[in-house]
Amino acid sequence: MTLAAPAQAAFTAAQACNNDFGGSWAHVSDGHRSITTPSGTKVGDVYLMYNSASATNCVATIKRVSVGTNSGVSAGIRVEGSSWAYDPGSYKYYAAIQRSARDKCVMYSGEVLYGTSWQSAGRYSWGNCG
């Protein structure tokens, strides 16, 4: 099987969150992880974004492979006191999920299907509290 080289993303994380949920989204500290294969190929990025007007977080996983073609991608968020919530699917560009996190800490994760294997990254400790 031949896999195509990673492409530039068609959307930014702020655009993905705005497209799905509206509003103005800002990057947060410690809110980005690159998703790479064990061999080092970058297949995506996962971002944690914040909307101060609504006190909500958005996690956007932006694909860098199979861009423009439906393929597996997932975004996940866990708000302190709750279980993980995901937006998994077969999407052309990204997956995104939002949750209210007022006065709570969050964790986030993203996954991209590359060939037959899921590659993932995220922050699995509490952070971005507020």
VEXDREN-2710 file (C-alpha; in Angstrom, 1 decimal):
% VEXDREN-2710
k/r/px/py/pz
1/MET/0.0/0.0/0.0
2/THR/1.3/3.5/-0.9
3/LEU/0.3/6.4/1.4
4/ALA/0.2/9.9/0.1
5/ALA/2.5/12.5/1.7
6/PRO/1.0/14.7/4.4
7/ALA/-0.7/17.8/3.0
8/GLN/-1.2/21.3/4.4
9/ALA/-4.4/21.6/6.4
10/ALA/-7.4/23.3/4.7
11/PHE/-8.7/24.8/7.9
12/THR/-7.2/26.3/11.0
13/ALA/-8.5/25.2/14.4
14/ALA/-10.2/28.6/14.9
15/GLN/-12.0/28.2/11.6
16/ALA/-13.1/24.6/12.4
17/CYS/-14.5/25.7/15.8
18/ASN/-16.2/28.7/14.2
19/ASN/-17.6/26.6/11.3
20/ASP/-19.2/24.1/13.7
21/PHE/-20.1/26.2/16.7
22/GLY/-19.9/29.9/15.8
23/GLY/-18.2/32.5/17.8
24/SER/-14.6/33.7/18.2
25/TRP/-12.0/31.1/19.3
26/ALA/-8.5/31.7/20.7
27/HIS/-5.6/29.4/21.2
28/VAL/-4.8/28.5/24.8
29/SER/-1.5/27.8/26.5
30/ASP/-0.5/24.2/26.2
31/GLY/-3.3/23.7/23.7
32/HIS/-1.5/22.0/20.8
33/ARG/-0.1/18.6/20.1
34/SER/1.2/17.2/16.8
35/ILE/-0.1/13.8/15.8
36/THR/2.7/11.7/14.4
37/THR/3.3/8.1/13.4
38/PRO/5.9/6.0/15.2
39/SER/8.2/6.7/12.2
40/GLY/7.7/10.5/12.6
41/THR/5.3/11.2/9.8
42/LYS/3.0/14.1/10.9
43/VAL/-0.6/13.1/10.2
44/GLY/-2.5/15.8/12.0
45/ASP/-2.7/18.4/14.8
46/VAL/-5.0/18.6/17.8
47/TYR/-5.8/22.0/19.3
48/LEU/-7.6/23.2/22.4
49/MET/-9.4/26.5/21.8
50/TYR/-11.4/28.8/24.1
51/ASN/-14.3/31.1/23.5
52/SER/-14.4/33.7/26.3
53/ALA/-17.8/35.0/25.5
54/SER/-19.4/31.6/26.1
55/ALA/-16.8/30.1/28.5
56/THR/-16.6/27.0/26.3
57/ASN/-13.7/25.0/25.0
58/CYS/-13.4/23.5/21.5
59/VAL/-11.1/20.7/20.6
60/ALA/-10.3/20.5/16.8
61/THR/-8.3/17.7/15.2
62/ILE/-7.1/18.9/11.8
63/LYS/-6.0/16.2/9.4
64/ARG/-2.8/16.4/7.4
65/VAL/-3.4/13.2/5.4
66/SER/-6.3/12.3/3.1
67/VAL/-7.2/16.0/3.2
68/GLY/-10.4/16.6/1.2
69/THR/-11.3/12.9/1.4
70/ASN/-13.6/11.3/4.0
71/SER/-11.4/9.4/6.4
72/GLY/-11.2/8.7/10.1
73/VAL/-10.6/11.6/12.5
74/SER/-11.7/12.2/16.1
75/ALA/-11.6/15.0/18.6
76/GLY/-12.1/14.5/22.3
77/ILE/-12.5/16.5/25.5
78/ARG/-12.9/15.7/29.1
79/VAL/-14.1/18.4/31.5
80/GLU/-13.3/18.0/35.2
81/GLY/-16.1/16.0/36.8
82/SER/-17.3/14.5/33.5
83/SER/-16.3/11.6/31.3
84/TRP/-14.6/11.9/27.9
85/ALA/-16.8/13.2/25.0
86/TYR/-15.8/12.6/21.4
87/ASP/-16.6/13.7/17.8
88/PRO/-15.5/10.6/15.8
89/GLY/-16.3/10.2/12.2
90/SER/-15.2/10.1/8.6
91/TYR/-14.6/13.7/7.7
92/LYS/-12.8/15.6/4.9
93/TYR/-10.8/18.0/6.9
94/TYR/-11.3/17.9/10.7
95/ALA/-13.3/16.8/13.7
96/ALA/-14.4/19.2/16.4
97/ILE/-16.2/19.1/19.7
98/GLN/-17.1/21.7/22.3
99/ARG/-18.0/21.7/26.0
100/SER/-18.6/24.3/28.7
101/ALA/-15.7/24.4/31.1
102/ARG/-16.5/27.4/33.3
103/ASP/-14.4/27.0/36.5
104/LYS/-13.2/23.5/35.5
105/CYS/-10.0/22.0/34.1
106/VAL/-9.9/20.0/30.9
107/MET/-8.0/17.3/29.0
108/TYR/-8.0/16.9/25.2
109/SER/-7.2/14.4/22.6
110/GLY/-7.2/13.9/18.8
111/GLU/-6.9/10.9/16.5
112/VAL/-6.3/10.5/12.8
113/LEU/-6.6/7.2/10.8
114/TYR/-3.4/6.7/8.8
115/GLY/-3.5/3.6/6.6
116/THR/-5.0/1.0/9.0
117/SER/-3.8/2.5/12.2
118/TRP/-5.1/5.2/14.5
119/GLN/-2.5/7.8/15.5
120/SER/-3.3/9.9/18.6
121/ALA/-2.0/12.8/20.7
122/GLY/-3.3/15.0/23.4
123/ARG/-2.9/16.2/26.9
124/TYR/-4.0/13.6/29.4
125/SER/-3.5/15.7/32.6
126/TRP/-5.7/18.5/33.9
127/GLY/-4.9/21.9/32.6
128/ASN/-6.4/25.2/31.2
129/CYS/-8.4/25.6/34.4
130/GLY/-10.8/28.5/34.7
END
